[in-house]
Amino acid sequence: MIALLFTMISMAFGQSCAEVNSLPERLQVAWVSPASKTVGMNGWFEAVRVADLRAWVREHGGDKVRFLRGMGMVGARGGKWAAKRAYKVTIFDVERQWLCRPIADQEPGRDQKGVTICEARQQKGLWGYKKGFTGCGYIEDTQSGARSLDVLRVRWADASSWGFCVLPLERFLEGA
C-alpha cells in the first residue's frame, strides 16, 4: 500500500521510470502464485524472467518471506501468513511476442525494448505483485524499496502452448 502510494506520488511529481531490460526472442518466464491460484485459458497472469528470478535468489538467499517481499507480493511488515501459505512457481517457455509490459499510462501496443506495452486494462496491478506494482514495467522490493525484477504479462493459452512445469516455491528456492 505504501509502495503504491509512493509510486503514485512520484508519478504525480514527474519522476520517470527506470529503463526495463531487453529480452531474447525465446525465454523462460515464471509465474509465482499461491498454490490454489488458477487462471482460465484466456486469463492473463504476471510473470518474471526465470534467469532474473534465479539470480535474485542467489543474491538475496532462499528465505520464503524475503523472496515474496522481493517479488512485491508481501508488504514490508507482512509475512506471518505468507510463511504458512503454500506457493508455487510455474515455469513456461515463451516467445517474446506473446508478452506485454504493464506500463501505466502508456500507449498500448507501443514497443518498449522489444516487448509491446499492454492494453489499458492490463496496465494496472493484478493480484500477484500488487503490493510492489510500480506501473513502470518492473516490481518493487517491498522490504528494501529498491527496484526489483521486470514484470511481464502473458495469456495462459499462449504461455501453456509448449507445456509448463510446476514446482513448490520451497523446491524452486532450494534449486536456484
C-alpha positions, 0 to 999 in steps of 0.5 A, a space after each residue: 500500500 505504501 509502495 503504491 502510494 509512493 509510486 503514485 506520488 512520484 508519478 504525480 511529481 514527474 519522476 520517470 521510470 527506470 529503463 526495463 531490460 531487453 529480452 531474447 526472442 525465446 525465454 523462460 518466464 515464471 509465474 509465482 502464485 499461491 498454490 490454489 491460484 488458477 487462471 482460465 485459458 484466456 486469463 492473463 497472469 504476471 510473470 518474471 524472467 526465470 534467469 532474473 528470478 534465479 539470480 535474485 535468489 542467489 543474491 538475496 538467499 532462499 528465505 520464503 518471506 524475503 523472496 515474496 517481499 522481493 517479488 512485491 507480493 508481501 508488504 514490508 511488515 507482512 509475512 506471518 501468513 505468507 510463511 504458512 501459505 503454500 506457493 508455487 512457481 510455474 515455469 513456461 517457455 515463451 516467445 517474446 511476442 506473446 508478452 506485454 509490459 504493464 506500463 501505466 499510462 502508456 500507449 498500448 501496443 507501443 514497443 518498449 525494448 522489444 516487448 509491446 506495452 499492454 492494453 489499458 486494462 492490463 496496465 494496472 496491478 493484478 493480484 500477484 505483485 500488487 503490493 510492489 506494482 510500480 506501473 513502470 514495467 518492473 516490481 518493487 522490493 517491498 522490504 528494501 524499496 529498491 527496484 526489483 525484477 521486470 514484470 511481464 504479462 502473458 495469456 495462459 493459452 499462449 504461455 501453456 502452448 509448449 507445456 509448463 512445469 510446476 514446482 513448490 516455491 520451497 523446491 524452486 528456492 532450494 534449486 536456484 
